[in-house]
């Protein structure tokens, strides 16, 4: 399982990445794939199940599952 989280700001991506590292989860910051769009251009790739109750904050934009067919939206932050 691989998931991609996009953010409104680079700072939000960095905070999310650090939070995952503190949880012991493998994650990496990277440019947003071309098929996805994000205002800051940075995303976080991670391999733990996304939990909106504990992982979402105001900087998180969207979370996608990466599938063999492409990307499937699993979470969109309501502003």
N, C-alpha and C positions, 0 to 999 in steps of 0.2 A: 504494500500500500504506500503510495506517495501522494502527498497533498501539497498544494501551493496556496499560500496566503498572500494577498495583495493589500497594499496600505495607502492611506492618504498622504503619509509623510515618510521620509527616510528614517526619521527618529522612531516612528512607530514600528517600522520593520526591525530596527536594531533592538528595541525593547522586547519585541516578541521573540526574536532569535535568542536573546539572553535568557528570557524566561524559560524557553524550551531547554536550553543548556543546563540551567539550574535544576530542571526536572529530570535531567539525565537523558534527555531525548536527543537523537541525532538530528541536526538541522543545518541548513546552509543558506546564507543570503546570496542572491543572484539577480541578474536583470530579469524583468518580467518577460515571459515568452511572448513572441509576436502575436500569437492567437488570443492572448489576454490583454487587457488594457488596465493601466493603473496610473494615477496621477503622479506618483513619485518615481515610477520606473524601477523600483526595487521590490522583490518579493522574497519570501522565505519558503524553502522547500523543507518538508518534514515528514516523518514516517510514523507518528503516533496518531491515534484517532483524535479528531478535532472534537472538543467539547465547548460549545458556545457559552455555557454557564461559567466556566473557569478560564477560558482562553480569549474570549472576545473583549475588546475595549473600544474606545471611541476612535482610535487610529486604524483599526482593522477595517478593510473595505470588503473583500470577498475571500472565500475559501473554495478551492476546487479540488476534486479528486482527479488524479491523472489516470486515465484508462487507456487501453490499447486503441480506442477509437478517438481519443483526444482528451478534452477536459470537461468535467461535469460539475456544474455549480452546486455546492452543498450548503453554502451559507452566504448571505448578503446582509451587511450591517445596515439597519434602518437608521437614518439620521434624523 
